[in-house]
Amino acid sequence: MIKNHNIIVAIDLIDGKCVRLTQGDFGKKKIYNQNPLEIAFLMEDHGINRIHLVDLDGARMGQVIHWKILEKIAKNTSLVIDFGGGIHSTNDFQFILDCGANMVSIGSIALQNPILFNEWINIYGNEKILLGVDIKNEKIAINGWRTITNVSYIDFIKEQIDHGIRQIFCTDIYQDGSLNGPSFDLYKKIIQKYSAIDLIASGGIRNIQDIKKLIQMGCFGVIIGKAIYENHISFDELQEVIIK
């Protein structure tokens, strides 16, 4: 299992550009860079060693779209990359690994097609899978957060742990892109109940104090996006918490 990557920068892709949304709303899109490779270089130059690369077009269209960007970043940097968006078959999964991803981020499929998801666990092992648990009103959200299910996130996480999953990133949709602070109580509850998993917090990070608190609580990692793109967190501050 890939360790020592506690600070993870999100690079979300729409039309080949680095963007951020608010609460997953495509109507609230802000472009930060026309060239995601430049962002990857910038992160690597400042000591970041892992990125969370999200194909938002792929997630919306149901097929991988931005594999060339993944391939380019993988070939030109030494960053650890997890990639998600539009992955619906074993061929998709293998293709993403072949393009250079270290891990594949999976969300909706785990709920909609558990037989296929369990096949991936058996074929690739849990070290190649990063499970996304997206939550709204304590229920699991799927399909790019457009569908809120009746499935409790606590039950869902328990089921996935039973199937061997160990790496999970969890997003409170209400906090995503808000810069209002992460859902500390949510993460505390998950860590206390399921201490064996590597839990990565995502959504709402606003400053370095939030990151320090999450790590002190026991979060394995923290995904940051808007806070770093809008200079709420400096690279100098991040040096305090990056695992060397």
C-alpha positions, 0 to 999 in steps of 0.5 A, a space after each residue: 500500500 502506498 504510504 507517506 503521501 498525506 498532502 494530496 492536491 486535486 487536479 480536476 479536468 474539464 475540457 482539458 483544463 484545470 478547474 474547480 467546482 463548488 459542491 460538484 456543480 458544473 455551473 459553478 466552474 472556475 478555470 485555474 490553468 489551461 495546462 494541467 501539466 503546468 500545475 503538476 510541475 508546480 506541485 512537484 517543484 514544491 514538494 508535493 508528491 501525490 495528486 488526485 486527478 479527476 476526469 470530470 468530463 469522463 464522470 459526466 459522460 460515462 467514459 474516460 476522456 482525459 487519459 492523455 493528460 494522465 499519460 503526460 503527467 505520469 511520463 513527465 513527473 514522478 508524482 503518485 497519481 490516483 485517477 478517477 472519472 468514467 471508469 466502467 469496465 475492467 478494460 477501463 481500469 487496466 487502461 488507466 493503469 497502463 497510462 501511468 496511474 498508481 491507483 484508480 479512484 472508484 465511486 459509483 461502480 462500487 454501489 451500482 455494480 458490486 460484483 464488478 467492483 469485487 472482481 477488481 479487488 480480486 484482480 488488482 488488489 486493494 493497493 490499486 483502488 482508492 474508494 470514493 465515499 461521497 456523502 450528502 445528508 449521511 447518504 451515499 451520492 453517486 453519478 457525479 453527485 447527481 443521485 442521492 441514494 438511501 444507502 447509509 455511508 456507515 453501512 457502505 464503508 463497513 461493507 467495503 472494508 469486509 471486501 478488503 478495501 483499505 484506502 478511502 477518500 471521503 467528501 462531504 458534498 456540502 463542504 466541497 469547494 466552499 472554503 468553509 472548513 471540513 466536516 471534522 465530526 464526520 471524519 472523527 466518527 469514521 476513524 473511531 468506528 473503522 480505525 483499520 482504513 487509510 481515510 483521506 479527508 476531502 472538501 472544505 479545507 480552508 487553511 493549514 490549521 484545518 490540515 493539521 487538525 485532520 492529521 492529528 485526528 488520525 486522517 491518513 491524508 488530506 485532499 486540497 484544491 481551491 485552498 491552494 489555488 486561491 492562496 489560502 494555503 502557501 507552499 511554505 505552510 505545507 512544508 510543515 505537514 508534508 511527510 518527507 
